[in-house]
Amino acid sequence: MQIDGYDGKEDNAHHPSTPEEYFRGHYFDTLDLIITSIKDRFNQPAFVAFLNLEQLLLNIINESNYDSELEYVKNIYKDDIDTAQIKAEVFSMSTMFKETSCANFSDIFAHLQSLHPTKLKLIPNIITIVQLNL
């Protein structure tokens, strides 16, 4: 009688001799899968776009150099955002955030929500960037 999947040849595969050795193999296989999944998750184009937009906003608020992020926005979102107008909006935005410390996009979004709607009309392209990040 023949058993399905068994051809009668001797099995040369390694068989762990202890439970520790058995679970060590599973542990490293699982760890490798987790690392690969994290790399896949954070190497997506949408995540890169989010990081660039967030960094642009943070650099504007902190009055740091934002030229490389603005160049990225100009190349990717040329039909959605008037990058020439953003330079005019920078002063208004930095004034609005003068008394606020922002470390990430959530802080920026929360502060913008607290502002009066007429102030937000002064920075329409910045608001578009925020909306693209949502």
N, C-alpha and C positions, 0 to 999 in steps of 0.2 A: 504494500500500500504506500503510495507517494503522498507526502504532505505538501500542500500548496506553498510555494515560496522557498522550499528547502530542496536543494539539489544534491544533497548527500556529501558535499565537499566540507572539509574541515573549516571551521570559523577561525580566522586569524585576527579578528577584531580584539581590541584591548577591552578587558572587563575589569572594572575597578575591584580592588580586593577589600576595601574598607568603605563604610558609609561616607566618611570624610572625603575620600578620593572621588566617590560617586557625585556628591553634592558640589564639590569644588568645580568639577567640569560643568555642571549646570549653572553654577554661579557665574563663571566667566562667560559662558554663552549668553546668559541673560544680561550681564553687564555690557557685553559687546552690542547686543541688540538695543539697549537703552542709549548708548553713546551714538550709535548710528541714527537712531530716531531723532535724537536731539540735534544732531548735525543737519539732518534733512529738514527738520522743522525751522531752523533758524537760517538756512541758506536759501530761502525762497525770495523771489523778486519783490513780492509785496512787503515782506519784512524789511528788506533793504530800503525800499521806498519810505516806509514808516520811520525808520531810523534817521534817514536824511531829512525828512520833513520835521521830525521832532527836534533834531539838532539845529536846523535852521531857526526854528522858533526860539529855542533856548539861547542860541548865539545872539539873536536880535535882542532878546530881553536882557541878556547879560552884557550887551554892547561889545560883543566879541566879533572877530572876523567871521563872516558867514559867506564869503565869496564862493567857496567850493560847493556848499550846499545849494546856494542860489543858482549856480551853474547846472547842478543836477536837476533842480526844479525847472529851469529854463529848457533843458533838453527833453525831459519826460512829460511835463505838463504845459507845454507851450500854448496849447489851445484853451486851457482852463484858467491860467493865471497870467496876468500882465506883470512880468518880472520887473519891467522898468518902473511900474507904479509901486512895487513893493519898497523900493528905495525911498520913495516919498512917504510911505506908511511907517517906516522904521521909527522915525522920531515920535510919532503919535503912540506907537505901541510901547516904546521904551518909557515914555512918560506915564502911560497907563499902568505899567508894571513896576514903577519906581519903588514903591513901598512894599512890594511883594517878592518873596523868594520862591522861585520855581525850580524844582529839581527834575521834573519829568512832564510828559504830556498831560497827565491827569491834573497836575497843579495848574498848568496853563488853562486847560479847559474849565476847571472850577472857577478860576479867577475871571475868565471871560464871561461865564454865566452870571457872575455877580455884578457885572457892569451894566449900566443903563444902555438900552438899545441904540440911542442916538450916538453914543461913543463908538459903538461897533460899526456904525456906518462910515466912520473915518478910516477903517482898515478892512475894506471888502476883500482884498486879495489874501490877507492874513486869515480872515474868516474862511475863505475857500480852502486854504491849506489845512486849517483845523478840521473842516468838514471832510476833506480827503483822508484824514487820519482816523476818522471815526469808523 
